[in-house]
Structure formats: C-alpha cells, structure tokens
Amino acid sequence: MTEDLKTRVYEEVLKTGFPLELRTAHYLRSLNYHVAHNVYFLDRDEQKGREIDLRALKNAFFNKGQGRYAVRHCLLLECKKSISRPWVIFTSPVVSYDQDVTDIQTAGAKDGMWLEPSFETVREFQARHPWFSTPDRGRSYFEPFANSPDSNQTIFKALVSVVKALIEVRGAEFGAGPHTRLRDLAFYYPVVVLDGRLFATRLGSSGLEVEEVESVPVSFYYRSAAYAEEQIYTVLVVRETAFAREIERLDAWLLEVAAYLKNHTGRFRNLSSRKHEILERSTAAKKSQRLATKQRTSKAGRRPPE
C-alpha cells in the first residue's frame, strides 16, 4: 500500500462514526463497563435483524444476609458523527406524562417496581438523576442546512434505533434474566453520542431562544403495529465532549440505588418466581418442538419415533 493511498484511506475513515464508537467503547471499558460492539436485534417493523453500535453493562454488587445481589446499568448506544450539520432539539418544560425515575425501563424488580411508592423517596431519586432531574425535555428536532425533506431522518433513525434495541434487550432480560444465580435488577438506558454541535431551542419570555448545549434528554414516543407498548422513552442525546460527565453522574446514581436497595431487598424479584419462569419457558419450548416434529413427520407420511 502506497503512503498516498494509506493517507486517503485514513482520511475516509475519519469521516465515519466508527472512530467515535471506538473512543466511546474505550472510555466505558475504563470505567469497568462490559462493552459489546454491533449487537444485533430484531426490528419488528421490518422483520429483519439490525444492529446497535454498542451495548454496555455496569455492575454494582452487594451482599445481604446469605444473598448476593447485583444492580446494573445497561446502556444501548448509537454513535453519530455530524460535523457539517449541527443537531437542533426543540424543548419544552417537563410535563406529567414524561418519563421519571419510577418509569425507567427495568428487569428483575418485584412487580416491575424498583422503588418503594413513597413521594419523598421518589422526589429524592428524581432530583439526583443526571438527566431526569433536568427541567426540559426534547420534543422534536431537525438538522439545519440540509436542504432536504429528509433532513430529520438521521436524528430520528438514531433515536428509534436505540429505543428498538432497548425494547428487545429488556425483553430478553439481559443482565437480569432468570438464568442468573444472583438476585439482580437492571436499568436500561437509550443514549445517542454525537460528534458534532448540539443546540436546544425553547420558548423564552422574549420569544424563541437558541442555545448551544452539551446534552439534551429527548422524550421519545414510538408506536407501530409491531410495537404496541404504551411507553414514553427518554433518550439522552449527548456530545462526545460531555459524555464522560454524564456517565460518571449516572454511575454515581447507580451506587446510590444499590445502597438504597440493600436496605430494600424486597424490591428484587423472588428467585422462586424466576425458576417458575424458566420452567414455563422450558415447557413451552418442548411443546413447540414436539409440535414441529409431528408436523414434519406427518408431511413425510411416517410416524414420529417413540
């Protein structure tokens, strides 16, 4: 390979988002996250496999009595490079239907509730969460200077990708499934990391205000025939320059939650119920296998083996 070709290849690589993905993964590993690249999930709308850039899992362990517990953060991340066109997020104040700390997507909690239903406790955890405590949420978005009717598609695709990946990863109970021997509880977060400039637009006392920001939590509602869940997700859109700050704050919140749950282990799903789930899944799988065998042998015109 000539030096000229090597230089040209290098310059082309820099135009992609992959270096950002590598830097993001490297930083997360430095904080003891378990990071996987290009994780596939099923896009139910199109019935085909797609991939998310990164899946990262962080653990907080503790012992209580004879039990071993784990509280986990699972991040689903898309890494986007947009140097020529900034991202603009339209925001407005938080309203009652926006997601709060009691609505964080979880697995492993008893009855789906990780927090005791106490107003004071909810308010305290809400106030300390790195982005649920912010007074505004993103509502809509666009990319200026694109001169195209599809100018919002890059942002929309990033948001919908992390949400769809979250739905599938949470549905599989990754990090908190019934197969584990621990009592564990996982929180799932969709995140978009941006290598580019980010602006928030809001209506102020003197009219429309535009401000360059480092991060914006975007309230994102997605529903289709294949995704009928009635949920609103909060996707953090964060510049690479602020990513470390946001993750360190989230990790600090994880430790606070672990300390809280150590005194409220009743919020963990009971292990016996997990074993029951495993039995139900195993029984259903065996029935499906037997049915498939009967169908195949019936088509072949012979009896299934005894």
NORTATA-V765106 format. One line per field, one symbol per residue. ss: DSSP state (@ for helix, = for strand, . for the rest). phi: phi as a letter, one per 30 degrees, with the letter a starting at -180 (. if undefined). psi: psi as a letter, one per 30 degrees, with the letter a starting at -180 (. if undefined). A space follows every 50 residues. Layout:
BEGIN
ss: ???
phi: ???
psi: ???
END
This chain:
BEGIN
ss: ..@@@@@@@@@@@@...@@@@@@@@@@@@@...==========....=== ==============..===========================....... @@@..==.=@@@......@@@@@@@@@@.......=======........ ..@@@@@@@@@@@@@@@@@@@...........================== ====..=======.=======..........========@@@@@@@@@@@ @@@@@@@@@@@@..@@@=..@@@@@@@@@@@@@@@@@@@@@@@@@@@@@@ ......
phi: .ddddedddeddddddcdedddddddddddcidccbchddbddddchbdb bcebbbbbcbcacbicccbbcbccccbccbcbddbdcccdbaedbddddb ddcedbbjddhicdcddceddedddddcddbddddbbdcbaacdidhbdc dcdddeddddddddddedddddheiadddddddbbcccbcbcccclcbbc cbccdckdcbbdbcabdcdbcbbadcbcddbccccdcbdedcdedddddd dddeddddddddcbdddddddddddddddddddddddddddddddddddd ibdddd
psi: kleeeeeeeeeeefflfeeeeeeeeeeeefggkjkkkhkklkjeefhlkl kkekkkkkkjllkjbglklkkkkjkjkkkkkiefjlkkkklllklfflka ffgkklkfkkggjfkkikeeeeeeeeffkffffkflkkealljlgfhkfg ffeeeeeeeeeeeeeeeeeeefhkfglfflfljlkkkkkkkkkkjakkkk kljafgakkkkklflkkkjkkkkaefigkikkljkjjklefgeeeeeeee eeeeeeeeeefffhfffkkkeeeeeeeeeeeeeeeeeeeeeeeeeeeeef glkkk.
END
